[in-house]
Amino acid sequence: MHIIVCVKQVPDTANVRINPETNTLIREGVESIMNPFDEYALEEALKLKDEHGARVTVITMGPPQAGVILREAMARGADDAVLLTDRAIAGADTLATSYILSLAIRKLNTKPDLVLFGKQAIDGDTAQVGPGVSEFLKYPLVTYVKSLTVKDGVFTAETMMDEGVDVLEGKLPVVMTVVKEASTPRFASLGGWINAKETEIPAWGAKEIEADIAQCGLDGSPTKVVKIFAPPVKTGGKKMDGLQTPGDAVNEIVRLLKEKGGR
Amino acid sequence: MSDAPIIIDPEKCKGCKLCVKACPFEALYMEDKLAVLKPEECRACSACLDSCPFDAITEPEKKGGPLDLSDYKGIWVFAEQNHGRVQEVAYELLATGRRLADDRQGELAAVILGHNVTDAAASLIAAGADKVYVVDQPVLAEYEANVYADALNQVMAKYKPEVVLAGATAVGRAFFAKAAVRARTGLTADCTALSIDGESGLLHQTRPAFGGNIMATIITPNHRPQMATVRPKVFKTAPPDPNRKGETLIEALKLVAPDTKIVRTERDLNAVNIADAEIIVAGGRGLKKGDNLEMLRKLAGLLGGVLGASRACVDAGWCSAAHQVGQTGKTVCPRIYLAFGISGAIQHLEGMRSSDTIIAVNRDANAPIFGVADLGIVGDLFEIAPRLITALETGK
């Protein structure tokens, strides 16, 4: 079994701010991490590897320093990795990103059984790249997976829908997106770190995966960002001191609840 | 769809079997030392094209030259339904779609996919649709991404809408992204504001990014349709007009078979959909431990509301993700939102700031939650909440 996990390096979004003067992102001092949702996807792959034996390959697309998260994934148990990095593919939206990832998966020439993604990345929050890759590869798509088993080329997956859980069955190969309810990601092991250190990670650009430049990067992206800005700041309404006068504060809450029909 | 997804030239095929090995779906086999296609298994993924060293495999020629944007007209809303029940977000999108269609002086249409769903068209017309495209077939009885994408893409290709909107639900976020890639067009997720340029028809799509710390406005200048998803409860519904006239068009399509089948469905009947709640009493990290949520649960009960929670509560395992308010949880828009011990991380505020009335209790006078609160109490929730419970219990 060959499992591919697509991971993304993201800024720790809790600390991203905008410069109100220039309307550009302030990147200084913001730590880069593996997208937290991708850790759950990786863990599902590693669980399947533990159970059935499998080769787990991690792929990321980003600047050269994104290779850090590939090493981290290998330290946890992934077997090998590919870094997709090239100016020609930078600035891609979800369509162009899906195109590049699917070409890289094709280029590996392994006919992967599973291609896993986190449910979304915390920087863009689009949840579109997993479905996009499924479309380019023409693989079936299963989203919001919280548990997964594979037997005799058939998968069974529990998926989180808006009103409950659906249990789905289908044939491999498949593209899946995984939610955090699936598991707790494992820590890196010593053997993993050794493998991560000793294994060479190929860096591929547009040429290596034979990409059509017109479909890459900014040029290949149908969506364009025309403006970024800080969300409007609200000043808030009435403020009361509930530490000194909790009774008055409670009375005011009750009054407002009555006024607004909260009985 | 053409008859054969790929064409194998028997003159050029040397019988090397590389294409058979490359096919992920076992759609190719060898016969008399030549590659042969099983069209029913082929998904036109083109893996074999790349694998053939002799250029013996080609795709049928695709028609169409450069895109003429003026061919694309009308605003569409994907009206999601579940076993015949139209999701509330569809009506919210129709209200917004109506505004966009009027600004563009164009038509508003709804698309509904499902089985035994034709009757729902009337409510979509009452909500503002001029036309309703209905694909009503047994294969659509249950949601499956590939079948849904197939149906939507076929209808889009036939009528060429300028804009297509869907709710950012579990269903909408998944198959809509597949459909947008199939149409090779742009898709903008989780929009919180939409406006259209009446002249050019360009849709301005505004959405939060980086956990809500930044807003971005995005356009799709050279591709059509312009596709976008919107989270439930971001836009408001309009009152239905049962006297509105509209046209219902039944689309008979030849659809693919589903890739997956549902073997079991577990609907949690006790699960509350916080997105539909009128009153939410929500707790955060300030509760200190999960047991203290009971106090808020009781308060919610007294007010006829439901329990909400910040991401910190859910991550700590104090309650299930179904209660989570915020960007990774649900967007809510209740009449009254009471926040206890929630400091108001931007990703939480994004999920509840459009509530009609917000009351916040927090020890920290500088907590960001006070910035959106109509009434902010700087105080100890362990003092305020029990007093409030007593006041409500004895107050009538």
Interface residues (C-beta under 8 A of the other chain):
Chain A: P11 T13 A14 V16 R17 I18 L25 D93 T94 L95 S98 R106 N109 K111 I122 D123 G124 D125 T126 A127 Q128 G130 P131 G132 S134 E135 F136 L137 K138 Y139 P140 L141 V142 T143 Y144 T156 T159 M160 M161 D162 E163 G164 V165 D166 V167 L168 E169 G170 K171 P173 V174 T177 E181 E210 S221 P222 T223 K224 V225 V226 K227 I228 F229 A230 P231 V233 K234 T235 G236 G237 K238 K239 M240 D241 G242 L243 P246 G247 A249 V250 N251 E252 I253 V254 L256 L257 K260 G261 G262 R263
Chain B: K21 A22 C23 P24 F25 R43 A44 C45 A47 D50 N82 A145 N146 A149 T169 A170 V171 R173 A174 F175 A177 K178 A180 V181 R182 R184 T185 G186 L187 T188 A189 D190 H204 P208 A209 F210 G211 G212 N213 I214 M215 A216 T217 I218 I219 T220 P221 N222 H223 D259 T260 K261 I262 V263 R264 T265 E266 R267 D268 A271 N273 I279 L303 G304 G305 A321 Q327 T328 R335 I336 L338 A345 I346 Q347 E350 R353 D356 T357 I359 V361 R363 A365 F370 G371 V372 A373 D374 L375 G376 I377 V378 G379 D380 E383 I384 R387 L388 A391 L392 G395 K396
